[in-house]
Amino acid sequence: MTTAAPPPFSPAELRRYARHLILPEIGMEGQRRLKAARVLLVGAGGLGSPAGLYLAAAGVGRLGVVDFDRVDESNLQRQVLYGQGDLGRPKVEAAVARLADLNPEIEVVAHPLRLDASNALDLVGQYDVVVDGSDNFPTRYLVNDACVLAGRPNVYGSIFRFEGQVAVFWGARGPCYRCLFAEPPPPHMVPNCAEGGVRGVLPGIVGALQANEAIKLAAGIGEPLIGRLVLFDALKLSFRELRLEKDPACPVCSEQPTVTELIDYEAFCGLPAAGEGGGGEAPGGGEGDDDDLEIEPETLARWLAEGRALTLLDVRTPEEHAIARLEGAELIPLPELPRRVAELAGRGAVVAYCHHGPRSERATLFLRQHGVEAINLAGGLDAWSRRVDPRVPRY
């Protein structure tokens, strides 16, 4: 991707990349391009782990890693960059150490920050190819727009449960992410992996496919997935390919774009700004605004200790309910709530909870629309376990 001529290969590099060098499609020239390439990895999680490992092993000259999270036990089922000794460690720190150990011949750069509109364009502009391993819509739109504005290819991947998607979005040569998804879905309508689950091997497959596309772009070989979206079903072990067309009215990559700078992507995706929303007292409490949507775990613990008449409503799946639950909670999975809402009528205050909060927020809004006095447990069962009762298992 870059015209800068790298120094000659060392004897150690010749040995390391020998299996690449004997491939006619790569050879010395292709490996030189890889060594000169700069690839930015957005997210060091499920997708970023395999993508980062294969990019480092392939000899990408500069590999940047952006992440602000820490390693958690629940990551180890699929995020193969990390081990038990990394628990609690910043992901970017652990990832850079692992990648540098895998290939000391390359430069691995840590970017321990939250990517946003204030820094994305500058950071993306420092690299030739961007691999998007993010797991949320604001970041996907941010990465897409920054790549279009900077003229960089965006190697996109996403996963959910047993299914994955891969594409290369490059506004200068084909459609961008907004050409396929012009508008984000309503907030919390698409559950993330923490809510819906994901088969551990799936991000390994999709992340490896992303690494394959990034290596092709960097080495200048093969036919990149520009204008094509690959759909993978792990249960059927099937691949499907969809042809994508550039949207002539795309607000970012069309000939007359209306988005010419990065915007507030949280607001664009309908999410509240940091610090907004619930946390106060609510139904029957007499201590706060009745319109508050959420209750903090500590407040719920106090209410229960005071003996307030509450119905604890678990809207997770039966599988999750079997793992951990609040004592005395009634299970009504969210998809069943519309046909079972009458069961909650006249119960008084209902406190809904899920794993982290988004599903029970939807349940709370639905219940209020149907005349049920309801409030959402902020942060869900996970927050309760962390902040109130560690005996409740985390998952």
N, C-alpha and C positions, 0 to 999 in steps of 0.2 A: 504493500500500500504506500510505502514511502520511498523516496528516491535516494535517501542517504545510504552511502556505501558502507556496510559494516566491515570491521577488521577481518582478516583471514581467520578461518577456523583453527582452533588449537588442536593438538593431537587428542586431547580428552574429548573435545566436541566431535571430532571425526568418529571416535569410537562410540560416543553416545548416540549420534544421529545416523549411524551406519545403515540402519534399516530404512530410513528415509532416503538417504543419499543414493541407494541403488534402485529406487523407484524412478523410472523415466519421467513420470509426471511431476516429480519433485526435484530430485537431483540436487546438485550443488546450488543452482540458481534459486530453486524454490526454497531451499533451507536458508540461503542468504536473506531472502525476503522475509522469512519467518523471524530470523534474528533481528532484522531491522524493524519489524512490526511492533506497534504499541496497541495493546488490547486492554480495554477497561471492563472489569467484571463488576456489575452492579448487583450486590447481594452475595453473601458468602454462605448461603443456606443450602436447601435441597438441590436446587439447580446449579448454584455457584460452585458447590463442592466438586462434582464430577467435571464440570466445565473447566474449573481452575486447575484441577489435577492434570487433565489432558492437554491444556494449553501450555502449562509449565513443562510437562514432559516433552511436548512437541518442539520446544525451543523458541517460543515467542520472546522476543528480546526484552520487552518491558511489559509486565503484567501488573496492572493496577487493580486494587481490590477496595471496593467501597462497602462499608457496613458499619452499623452503630450498635448492634445487638451483642449480647453475651451468650455463651454456650450454655444450653439447658439440657437436662437429661432427656427430655422429649425429642431433642434434635438428633440424638445418636442413632435412632432407628433408620435414618435416611441420609444424614449429613456426614458423609464419609471422610471429610477433612479432619474430624475431631475424634478424640478419645476420652476416656473417663478422666484422665488427668487434666483435660481442658475445661472441665465444668466450672462455670463462673467467670471464665476468662473472656475478655473481649474477642469476638469472632475474628475481627480483622487481624488482631495480634496473633492468634493461634493459626489462622489461615496462612498468613505471610510466612511464619516460621516453618510450617509444613511444606509449603510450595518451594521455599528457598532450599529446604533440605532435599526435596525431590530433584531439584535442578539448580545447583549453585552457579551455573553458567549464565543464568538470566537475572534481570533486575526485577524484583517484586516490590511494588510500592504500596504502602498502606495509606488508605484515605479513611480515617476513623471519624466519619461524619454522617449526618443525615442529609441525603441528597434533596435539595429543594431549588426553588426558582432563583435563589440568590447565588448558588454556586454551580449548578448543573452545566450551564453553557460553557463556562470557563474550563471545567474539568473535562467534559466531553471533547472540547476542542484540543486537548492535549494528547488525544489518542486517535488511532486510525479506525478501530473497530470497537463497537460497544456490544457486550453480551448482557442482555437484560435477564437477570435471575430474580427479579423482584416478585412479590406475591400480593400486590395490592394495586388497585386501579390508579390512584393518584400518581404513584411512581411510574407506572407504565406510560401514562400520558405525558408525564414530565420527561422521561427518557426519550420517548418518540419525538416530542417537539424539539428538545435540545439537539437530537441527532439530525433532524431535518434542517434546523437553523444552522448547524455547524457543518452540514454536508457529510455526515458520517452514516455508515450502515448500522442498523440496529438488529442484532440477532436475537429474536424474540422466542421465548419459551414460556409455557404455562402448564400447570398440572392440577388435577383434582381427582381424588379417589383412585380410579384406575385408568384415567384418560389424560392425554397430553397433547400439546400443540407446539409446532415449531414453524417459524418463517423468518425470512430476512426482509425487513422493511427498510427501504432506501428511497427517500423521496426524490432524489436526483435521477434515479434509474427505474423507478417503479412506484407502486403504492406504499403508503406509510400505514402505521397502525390505525390512524384516524380514518383512513379510507375503508378499513374493515369494520371498525367500531367507532362510528361517528360520535356517539354519545355514551357515557358510562351508564351502567345499570343503576337503578335506585340504590341508595346506601343500604348495605347489609342484605340485599336480596340475593347475592351470590356468596355462599358461605366459603370461608377460607379453609385451609387444610386442618387448622386446629378445631374447626367445627365439623367439617365433613369427613375428615380423615384422608389419608393418602397411603397407598401401598409403598413400602419403603424403597423398593427397587425402581419404581416409576421415575422419580427425579434423576436416578442414575442413567436411565435410558434417554430421557429427554435432554438432560444436561450434556450427555455425550454427543447427541445430535447437534446441539448448539455449538459445542467445541468443534465438531466436524465442519460446520458452516463457517465459523470464524477462521479456522485454519485454511479453508479453501479461499476465503477472501484475502487473507494475509499473504498466502503463497501464490495467489493468482492462478489457481487451478480449478478444474471442474466447472459445474453449472450451479451457481448459488441459488438458494430458494427465494429468489426475487420474484414477486408476483405469484407465489405459490404458498399454500398453507398445508402442512402435513398434519393429519390427525392420527393419533395412535391410541389404540384400545388394548390395554394389557391383558384383559380377561379373554378377549378373542384372539390376541396376538395378531392384530390386523392394522394395516396402514391404509389411509385414504388421502388423496391429494385433491385440494380445491384450487382452482385458478382464481386469482384475485386481479381485479381491474383498478386502475388508478381513478379516484373520484375527481372529476374535473372541477367540482365545487368544494374540494377539501379545503378547510380553513387554514391548513398549514403548508401542504406541499403542492397546491395548485399554482397555476400561473398568476393568479391574483389572490394571494393569501390574505386573510383577515387577521390571523394570529402571526404577528411578526416579532414577538418577544414572549418570554416565559411568563406564565400567569400564576394565579393562586390555584393549585391543582386540588387541594383539599376542598375549596369552595366549589370548583368546577364539578367535582364528584359528589357534591351535596353533603360533605362531612362537616361537622362543627369545628370551629377553630379551637385550638388548645385552650383549655380553661373554661369553655362554654359547657352548658348542660348541667344536669342533675347534681346529686350529692346532698340534698337537703332532706328535712323531715317531710313526711307525706301522709298517705291515707290515715285518717283518724289520729294523727299525731298532735295536731294543734300547735306545732312548733315551727311550721314553715309554710311555704307557698304550696297550695294544693295542686298547682300545675307542675310541680317538680316531677320529673319522670323517674329519677333514680334514688336509691337509698344506698348509703355506704355500708359495707359489711359490719363495721363497728356499731353503727346505729341499729341495724337489724339484731345484732347480738344483744344490745341493751333492751330492745323491745321484747325479745324472747325471754330475757331474764325477768322483765317486769310482768310477764304473763299476758301480754296483749293477745287479743283474739286475732290470729293471722292464719291464712291458708298459704302454705309454701307450695308453689307450683313449679315442678321440674319439667321444662319443655324440651329436654334433650331426647336422645334415642334410648330405647331399652338397653342397648349395649353399654352406653355411657352410664346410665342409671345403675347398672350392675357393678360398675367400677367404683363409683363414689357417689354419695348423695347426702343431703341434709336430712337429719332424723325427722320423721313424720311428713316428709314431702310427698305430695301426690304427683304421679307421673302422667302427663298428657303431652306426648310429643307434638311439636309445633305443627306438623302437617295435619294432625287430628283435631287441633283446637277448634276450627270453624264448626265442625259437627258436634263438638262436645262442650261448646261454650255455655250451654244452659246448665251444665253441671256445676258451674261456678256462680250462678246467679244467687243473690241473697246471702253469700258467704261472708260478706264484709270485706275487709282488706285482703287482697291477694298479692303476695310477693312472688314474682316470677324470676326464675334463674335458669341459666344454661352454663356452658363451660366458661366463656369469657364475657358474655353480655349481649352480643348482637342479636341472637335469636330471641332471647327473652325480652329485648327491647321491642322487637316486632310484635311479640305476643302481648306485651303491655299495651302498646298502641291499639292493637286489635281489640283487646278486652275493654279498653276505655270507650272505644267506638260502640261497643255493645252494652254499655251501662254497668260494667263491672269495675269496682274500685280496685285499681291495680297499680303496682309500682315495680320497677326493675331493679334487681340486685346488681349494683355497679361492679363490673369486673368479674361477675359470675362466681361459680363455685371455686375457681382457681384463686380469686382474690380472697374469698372466705378462708380457704386453706392457708394462704400465705399470711393473712393478717389477723385471723381470729382463732381458727382451730386447726393446727397442723396435723391433727390425727386424721383429718379427712384427706384421703390420698389425692395427690396431684397426678395428672396424666397429660 
